Each structure stands twice: as structure tokens, then as C-alpha cells.
Amino acid sequence: MAVTNSASATDGGRDMLKGSQTASPTSTLHGDDHTANPAHHIPEQTNSEKPHDIGSGLPATRTETDVLIVDWDGPNDPHNPKNWSFKRKWAATAIVSSFTFISPVSSSMVAPATGQVAETFGINNEVVMALTTSIFVLAYAFGPLFLGPLSEIYGRSRVLQLSNLWYLVWNLACGFAQTESQLLAFRFLAGLGGSAPLSIGGGVLGDCWRAEERGRAVAIYSLAPLLGPVIGPITGAWIAERSTWRWVFRSTCIVDAAIQIIGLFVLQETYAPLLLERKAERIRKSMDAEKAPYREIRTVFNSEDRSWQSIMTKSLIRPFAFFVHEPIVQLLGLYMAYLYGTLYLFLTTIPSIFQGVYHQPVGISGLHYIALGVGLTGASQLNANTMDKIYVYFKNKNGGVGRPEFRLPAMVPGSIMLPIGCLIVGWTTEAHTHWIFPDIGIMFVGAGIILNFQCIQTYIVDCFTLYAASALAAISFLRSLAGFGFPLFAPSMYNALGFGKGDTILAIVAIVIGCPAPWILWHYGERIRNSSRYT
């Protein structure tokens, strides 16, 4: 029969320790409600002695083969990030969103100043000019593949802050680059550090928010990497016009340094396996003095090998395993790649529309990014205020059982607004109408992108809560490749086809890929998830 060992610890409250001595399995943490599932068997032991005090007042049961399993101190343990106060959760959400915002600002802020950069370094090739912007996004594809696994070893907070510091150093170096090659290299290195929040940030929100609370937090977090590239060119255009392109990088470093300092005090660790491992380590140290005869002290997560070699190997492979084995990631990953690529295509072509077609100066043409920002922010806030309500509504209709598919309704208007926006932008620009009409189309594009983006992000976090960082890394890899590649072919496409036909192609692809996605997942998502090895 099983024996449960309870204990009280002095560090922040009573620790609940479960010692099992039977063939009954140990526990593992799974999903949002942290329910117990079978993992290992522990040999039966019958000659247990009565509890005794070990060191710092920790009662336990003494046996020859006793295993002490460290878990949260009940469902209301305040040390469990899901039981943090709303103030503490929102502080973590705000700083993670800030990290996620400032890096994409840098990714596109140089776009309006590419003419100055080209003049400084004598660049004549349009592809190389676009590369000065998009190579930053190329690094987004590779950074999460190893930064995500590192967060599962050393914790979300530590990896996020060190990665941001790495970004800060190399972004500052961009402002002092003396050659074209140096600028491209420094941009890529800065992008590696700046990529961390794109995957780890979603993991932080999955760690501390429950499913029925998570919608608004993910909506704000999802807005950051899309609004950042919009704010960047607006400010970058005026900085470049009033100063030099070098201050484009220096100004972002000033803002990022402030965020870094705040993060040191605000961002606390949220990753449950690491928090429980720290708890187990404190218990091990307190028991050493008494030489307690526990065969093993482990957490509920220790059914897996948590050495750094094992975690790195599994986690580096896992994003690619998602692509191979998870139809959900395949479908949504392709669609998100298209969304992200379209966003960066518009970010790099807005200057060519309003400077080339409407002959506006750099600073004024940069103001048209506001239209994209209005679409992104307006749709995001509307979705943030309704996503959790819609989730709870369908959950109640489903007998109180929530499903990730309840995050998808907003994808329907989103998948319609995107192609409509592309068509408006393309043909109003082609017809040289008043500049307000392309801005209206750009606003529709922004609204369609963010609605789809937020639904996909939240759906992925709900499906793969414990593996959210790896799932988002898989999607981030594909979407970042698209964000890197789309701006490179955009000049050739528009030069050959014009804005009308070029944007019509974008609209057709959006319809073919995007419109079936919410319908397929609403009707078949649960069946697909039931066959998954990670959900």
C-alpha cells in the first residue's frame, strides 16, 4: 500500500512531499490542471517505520527503498505560478510582451533608412538593400531552436534576460558598423538574441495562466511581435530624416536597456519543472545532515531524464518532430508563415508605394505605417476582450469541458479580411487613387493578420501547454523563414506584375491556405489532437 509523506518547509510555506512504496505509479504533471498520470513503479515495501524528524523539522517515513516525490503543496500552493495573484501574472506578461515588442521594432526600424545605409556603404543591389532589414528575421528562425531547450534547463527568466542582453550588445554594434558585411553580421547576431521571447514568452504565459484566463494575455503577447515592426518604421523614418541611420539602432538600445533593468526586478521564474527541482534540492540539503535513508528524492517531472544533454537532444529534435508528426503544427505553421511573410512584405513595400507612387518624403511616407498599426491594434483589442468570453461560452455548452478549438472563431473574419485588404491595397495603388484608400486596405491587412495570429498562438499554447516553447519554436522557424524571404522577392514581383496583380496573388494564396483552416480544425481538431504524442 502507498505511504504519503507530508512535510513543512520554512521557505515560503509548507512543502508537500509524497513518498510511495508500492507498485503504484508516481505522478507527472500534464496540461493545465496538473493532474497525475502514471510514470514509474516503485517496489513494494512493508517494513516501514514510524515518521521521524529530519533536520529542519521535516517529518517523513523511513524505509529501505523509500522514494520522496516533490510536488506542489496542494492545488492552491502559492508557489505554483498558476496560483499567483493577477498582479504578479500581469507583471510577468507585461515584461515578456515588452521583450517581444522591442526586438521586432529593431527588425523593421531600419527599413525607411535603407537608402541612407546604401549610400554609406555603396550598395546598389535591391536584394542586398532588403537583406539589411530581413536578415534580422532570418535569425528568428534559428534562435528559438536552441534558446527554447535552454529555457527548459536554466529557466525561462534567466534565458530571456541573457538573450535580451546579447541582443542589446549586438544591436548597439550595428550603430557602429563600418562596412556592409559588419552590419549584416551584427544584425544577424542581434536577431539571435531577440528571437528568445518569440518562443519562450509563450511558454511563460502557458506556465502562469490557466486556460480560461489565458486569452487576453496571449492576445497582448501576440500583438507585440506584429505591432513592433509597425512602430519601428514610423520612428525610424523620422530619426533617419532628422539624424542618421546609426541613431536608428542607438535609440532602440536606450529603450531596450530600460526594459532590461525593469525585467531584472519584475520577471520571476515560471517553469514548473525547474521550480520543483529547486524545491527538491532544498529538501535534499536539509536531509543530508541526518543522512535520511531515502533511496531517491525527485519531482513529479523526474520520470524523464532532465540532464542538459537529454533535454538539449530531445528539445532540438522536438520542433522538427512537430513538423513531421503533428498535422496541427503543419497546417497552422504554414498559414502563420504566410501571415508573417505578408506582414514583412508590406513593411518593406509601404515606402515604395508612398514614396514611389505618391512621391511623398521619407518622414511623411513613414506615417502610413500607422494604418497597419490601427488594424493590428484595433482588431487585437477587440479579440482580447472577447476571446476568453467566447471560450467560456463554448466551454459551458460543452458540459464545462474546454477545448483548444474554442479559440478559433475569430479566425473566420480574420481569414476573410486579409485577402480583401490585399486586393484593396493593390488595385487602389495601381489606379493612383487618393492615398487614404491604400491605407484602408493596409488596415484590413493588419486586422486580418492579427486575428489569425492570436487565434493560432493561443490554440498552440492550449494544445501543447508543457511543450508550448517547442511547438512555438517549430512555428517560429517556418514563419521567420517566410519573414526573411518574402521581402527579397517582393521588388521583382511588383516590378514584373505591378501592385494590382501582385497583391491579387497574395489574396488568392490567403484564401486557399487560410479559409479552410478554422473549419478543418473546428470539426477535426479534437480527433487530430487525440492521436498526438505531445498534446
Order of alpha helices (4+ residues) and beta strands (2+ residues): beta-beta-beta-beta-alpha-alpha-alpha-alpha-alpha-alpha-alpha-alpha-alpha-beta-alpha-alpha-alpha-alpha-alpha-alpha-alpha-alpha
